[in-house]
């Protein structure tokens, strides 16, 4: 399984691969965040109402410092960049950078996901 202690001890890696050959690698340790995940969840749940639940993103990966195009100009994403965020226990989230207008419409929310999992008997009662 994957417990809250696993969250606290997690290392997350980030890789950005550009169509122009640019590659950026970095990592972040959850051991270094300033507040415990349970405290952050408590704050998020307080008086707010989330009928479909919520996702809490923890920690800050890192600030990219590797210049992209010109020395001293810093980093920026470009169309077509492949961004991979991964953890050995959870797997990888991989996305290609595009505009909101050009991205496929997002039609499946958390409620739809849970209904899909329930239809396939993938949830424990």
N, C-alpha and C positions, 0 to 999 in steps of 0.2 A: 504494500500500500504506500500511500503518500500522505504523510502527516504534517501537522503544523510545524513540528520540529524539522522536517525536511525543508519546508519553506524557509525557516530561519537559517538553515545551513546551506541553502542553494547558491550555486554559482551559475550565472547566466552569461552566455556568450552572444556577441553580436557580430555579424559579418555583412558587409555591404560590398557587392560586386557590380561595378558599372560596365555598361556596354563599351565604354571607352578604355577598359582595362584597369580602371581604378579599383583597388581593393583596400578595405579598411577592416581590421580585426580589433575587437575589444572584449572586455569582460567586466562583470560586476559581481560583487559578493554581497548577498543579503545580510551577512554578518556585520556589514558596515553601515546599514541604515540606522537612523537615529531613533526611530520609534518601533516598538514591537508590533507585528502584524495584528495581534488581538486588539491593541489600542486603536489602530487605524480602522479596523472593522467596526468597533464600538462607535467611533466618531462618525463613520459613514452611515450607520444605521440610525442614529439618534432620532430626530424628529422628521427625517425625510421619509417619503413614501416611494417605494420602488416596487410597483405591482408585479413586475417581471423579474425582480432581483437586480443585482448589480455585479459588476466586475471591478475588483480593486487591483490596480497595477501598483506594485511595490518597488521602491528603490529608484535610483537614477542610474542608468547604465554607465555612461561616461560622456564627457563633452569631447566630441571629435576634434582633434587638434591637427590631424594630418591634412595639409593643404590639398585641395582638389585640382585646381587648374594652375594658379599662379602662386609663387611663394608669398606668404603673408596674407593671402586672401581667404584662408580658412576652408571650411567644408560646406558644401551644400549638396542636397540630393539632386539627381538628374532623372529625367524620364527614362524608364527602362531599368533603373537600378534594381537589383534583387537584394532584398533585405531579409536576413535570416536571424531570428532570435531563438536560441536553443538552450536546453538543459538536458543532461544525460538521462534523468528520470522521467521527464515529461515529453521529450521529443523536440520538434522544431516547428516554428511558425514562419512560413516563407511567403513573402509578398513582393510583387513588382510595383515600383513607383509609377503612378499614373495620375491623371486629374480626376476629380470627383465626377465631372461630366462624362469622361470616357470610361470610367470603371463600371462594371456590371451593377445593376441595381441591387441593393441589399434588401432581400425580401424575407429572410428567415431570422427572427429574433430569438431570444432565450426561450420564450414560451413555445415557439415552433420547434426549437431544438428538443425541448423536454417532451413534447408530444410525439415527435419522431422517435426518440429513444424509447418511450413507453410503448408505442405501436410495435416496436421490434423486441419488446421484452428485455431491454437492456438496463432497466432500472430495478433496483431491489425495492421491495415493498416496505 
